[in-house]
Amino acid sequence: MKIVIPGGTGQVGTVLGRAWTAAGHEVVVLSRRPEQRGEVPWDGRTPGDWFKEIDGSDMVVNLAGRSVNCRYTPTNLRAMMDSRVHSARVVGEAIAAVAEPPRVWLQMSTATVYAHRFDAPHDEATGVVGGREADVPAYWSYSVEIAKAWERELERADTPHTRKVALRSAMVMSPDRGGVLDVLLRLARLGLGGPVAGGAQYVSWIHERDFVRAVEFLAGREDLTGPVNLAAPSPLPQRAFMRALRQARGVPVGLPATRWMAELGALVLRSDTELLLKSRRVVPGRLLEAGFTFDHPDWPEAAEDLVGRVRGSR
């Protein structure tokens, strides 16, 4: 197959590209700063010569968008919104314009679209879209609006010959440097991997290999369209999540952090506390109903596997 990955130079694109290249597929990455073989320039906003990569391709997986690992300033929030909306719109324009459009367009979205809650999990049928929760920072609703706008561009695209799926993904856990697992392991090694603000907030996650398998599963299922949650079936509270990660890494103690300490740490790391404090209790309803099975459904075992691979590669 020929697979085109707009915005494929980040962690998730690296995970997918590595797996598909090893499987013998032709992978083309659209990048604002192409450096490697197989990377083609685009600006994520306007039509260009890159359209020819879409023409005749089998699948497009659009991952483009400014990283959420930043301070949530008004400027950065606007950049997150614009980069996602503009890239999804122009990918849709490309698919609509080419002579041989791909049979499937998988558009990255996010589990952040769901409300901050502790009492029940969110699946695609019964999950509550966020934005109106009480007692959360007002700017959290903007993250939900970004996710909704991202998916709206997918829905609006006039691509009658291309099936469309929105990937509402949880955090993808891989052993790669610079990824979310790498950051969490660094905190654990420093003794800072304890509960944050009590640690009752849920963490949704997915092992990288299950992520690749789920994307491939969706690519092959002609009956599945619209939003699909990509998350392991067992989200767990942050305190239990970090305890399992510490045990896998052999770190006995993780100091707890209050909300103000989390704010200070996020400031130092130039990140934002929404990533730590929002409760994301997301489950993969449609995947399970369609018959997908997870190789790594539970976090303690997944953490052991991932930490072992980190140790083996460094």
Salt bridges, closest charged atoms under 4 A:
ASP49 OD2 - LYS52 NZ 3.25
GLU53 OE1 - LYS2 NZ 2.99
ASP82 OD1 - ARG78 NH1 3.06
ASP119 OD1 - ARG117 NE 2.94
GLU145 OE2 - LYS148 NZ 3.22
GLU151 OE2 - ARG168 NE 2.76
GLU153 OE2 - ARG89 NH2 3.00
GLU153 OE2 - ARG156 NH1 3.84
ASP176 OD1 - ARG18 NH1 2.75
ASP182 OD2 - ARG186 NH2 3.56
ASP182 OD1 - ARG314 NH1 3.32
GLU208 OE1 - ARG18 NH2 3.16
GLU208 OE2 - ARG309 NH2 2.30
ASP210 OD1 - ARG213 NH1 2.81
GLU222 OE2 - ARG103 NH1 3.68
GLU222 OE1 - ARG163 NE 3.53
ASP223 OD2 - ARG221 NH2 2.77
ASP295 OD2 - ARG213 NE 3.55
GLU301 OE1 - HIS296 ND1 3.03
ASP305 OD2 - HIS207 NE2 2.75
ASP305 OD2 - ARG309 NH1 3.74
